[in-house]
Amino acid sequence: MADINVGLDLEKVTTEIEKLVQNLQELDGQRSQLAQQIQQLQGVGMYLRGKQPEAEIEDKDKQTPEQEE
């Protein structure tokens, strides 16, 4: 049977856990930034839609998908 060095194995596992936790924290930070950017852009989009003249909005609603390309 193979010898098991519990102390060394535990140290390796703990180190790997710390790396993964750090990686998760970085990814979570990036996710939060992306979510914030999406919300900001959605707000800008709503603002700009509100600034469109009414006739321009009606014209876009009447277009078929083939006309938009």
C-alpha positions as CSV (number, residue, x, y, z in Angstrom):
1,M,0.0,0.0,0.0
2,A,1.2,3.5,-0.8
3,D,2.4,5.7,1.9
4,I,0.2,8.7,2.5
5,N,1.6,12.0,3.8
6,V,-1.5,13.5,5.2
7,G,0.2,16.8,6.2
8,L,1.6,17.3,2.7
9,D,-1.6,16.3,1.0
10,L,-3.6,18.6,3.2
11,E,-1.2,21.5,2.4
12,K,-1.6,20.9,-1.3
13,V,-5.4,20.7,-1.1
14,T,-5.5,23.9,1.0
15,T,-3.3,25.8,-1.4
16,E,-5.5,24.7,-4.3
17,I,-8.6,25.8,-2.5
18,E,-7.1,29.2,-1.8
19,K,-6.2,29.6,-5.5
20,L,-9.7,28.6,-6.6
21,V,-11.3,31.0,-4.1
22,Q,-9.2,33.8,-5.3
23,N,-10.1,33.0,-8.9
24,L,-13.8,32.9,-8.0
25,Q,-13.5,36.3,-6.3
26,E,-11.9,37.8,-9.4
27,L,-14.6,36.3,-11.7
28,D,-17.3,37.5,-9.4
29,G,-15.8,41.0,-9.6
30,Q,-15.8,40.9,-13.3
31,R,-19.4,39.6,-13.4
32,S,-20.5,42.5,-11.1
33,Q,-18.8,45.0,-13.5
34,L,-20.5,43.5,-16.5
35,A,-23.9,43.6,-14.8
36,Q,-23.3,47.2,-13.9
37,Q,-22.3,48.1,-17.5
38,I,-25.4,46.3,-18.9
39,Q,-27.6,48.3,-16.5
40,Q,-26.0,51.5,-17.5
41,L,-26.3,50.8,-21.2
42,Q,-30.0,49.8,-20.7
43,G,-30.6,53.1,-19.0
44,V,-28.9,54.9,-21.9
45,G,-31.0,53.0,-24.4
46,M,-34.2,53.8,-22.6
47,Y,-33.2,57.5,-22.4
48,L,-32.4,57.5,-26.2
49,R,-35.6,55.8,-27.0
50,G,-37.5,58.5,-25.1
51,K,-35.7,61.2,-27.1
52,Q,-36.7,59.7,-30.5
53,P,-39.4,61.6,-32.4
54,E,-42.7,59.8,-32.4
55,A,-42.8,59.5,-36.2
56,E,-39.4,57.8,-36.2
57,I,-40.7,55.2,-33.7
58,E,-43.8,54.5,-35.7
59,D,-41.7,54.0,-38.9
60,K,-39.5,51.4,-37.2
61,D,-42.5,49.6,-35.9
62,K,-44.0,49.3,-39.4
63,Q,-40.8,47.9,-41.0
64,T,-40.6,44.2,-41.7
65,P,-37.4,42.3,-40.9
66,E,-36.5,42.2,-44.6
67,Q,-36.6,46.1,-44.8
68,E,-34.3,46.4,-41.8
69,E,-31.4,44.6,-43.4
